[in-house]
Amino acid sequence: MTLEINLPDSIDMSQKEVITALAAQLYHVGKLSLGQAADVAGYSKATFMDLLGEYGVSIFNHPVDDLDNDFKNAGRYHS
């Protein structure tokens, strides 16, 4: 999907900052996974995780059940 947004000149943000803010918000509301949001913003997952705090978004915004499943899945790959 391509999206064009016309913002007033008074918005003191670069295009990259606007895209990152949008990706962070979409991650926050659960519309994008961490990896998808990082790709949209053009960053690695690690860098995007570091940037989330600047946008008031926690990397731990998923239900506890999801975390439990992640731990179970991670255990399968760790010997």
C-alpha positions in Angstrom: 0.0 0.0 0.0 1.2 3.5 -0.8 0.0 6.3 1.4 0.5 10.0 0.7 0.1 12.4 3.7 0.2 16.2 3.4 1.3 17.7 6.6 1.6 21.4 7.4 5.1 22.9 7.1 4.9 23.8 10.8 5.4 20.1 11.6 9.0 19.9 12.5 9.7 16.3 11.5 11.5 14.7 8.7 9.8 12.2 6.4 11.8 9.4 8.1 10.6 10.6 11.6 6.9 10.6 10.4 7.2 7.1 9.0 8.9 5.8 12.1 6.2 7.4 14.3 3.5 5.8 12.2 5.2 2.4 12.3 5.6 2.7 16.1 1.9 3.5 16.5 0.9 0.7 14.2 3.0 -1.7 16.3 1.6 -0.3 19.5 -2.0 -1.0 18.4 -1.1 -4.5 17.2 -1.5 -3.8 13.5 2.1 -4.6 12.7 4.5 -7.1 14.3 7.9 -5.7 15.5 9.6 -7.0 12.4 7.0 -5.5 10.1 7.1 -2.2 11.9 10.9 -2.1 11.7 10.8 -2.9 8.0 8.2 -0.1 7.4 10.4 2.4 9.3 13.6 1.1 7.5 15.5 0.0 10.6 16.7 -3.3 12.0 14.6 -4.8 14.7 17.2 -3.9 17.3 17.4 -0.3 16.2 13.6 0.0 16.0 13.2 -1.4 19.5 15.6 1.2 20.8 13.6 4.0 19.0 10.2 2.8 20.3 10.8 4.6 23.7 11.2 7.9 21.9 7.6 7.5 20.7 6.2 6.4 24.0 5.8 2.7 22.9 6.8 -0.3 25.0 8.2 -3.3 23.3 6.2 -5.3 25.8 2.7 -4.5 24.6 1.5 -8.0 23.9 -0.8 -10.1 26.0 0.8 -12.4 28.6 -0.4 -15.5 26.7 1.6 -14.4 23.7 4.7 -14.1 25.8 4.1 -17.5 27.3 3.9 -19.0 23.8 7.1 -17.1 22.8 8.9 -18.6 25.8 7.7 -22.1 24.9 8.7 -21.7 21.3 12.1 -20.3 22.3 12.7 -23.4 24.5 12.4 -25.6 21.5 15.4 -24.0 19.8 17.6 -23.8 22.9 19.4 -26.9 24.0 
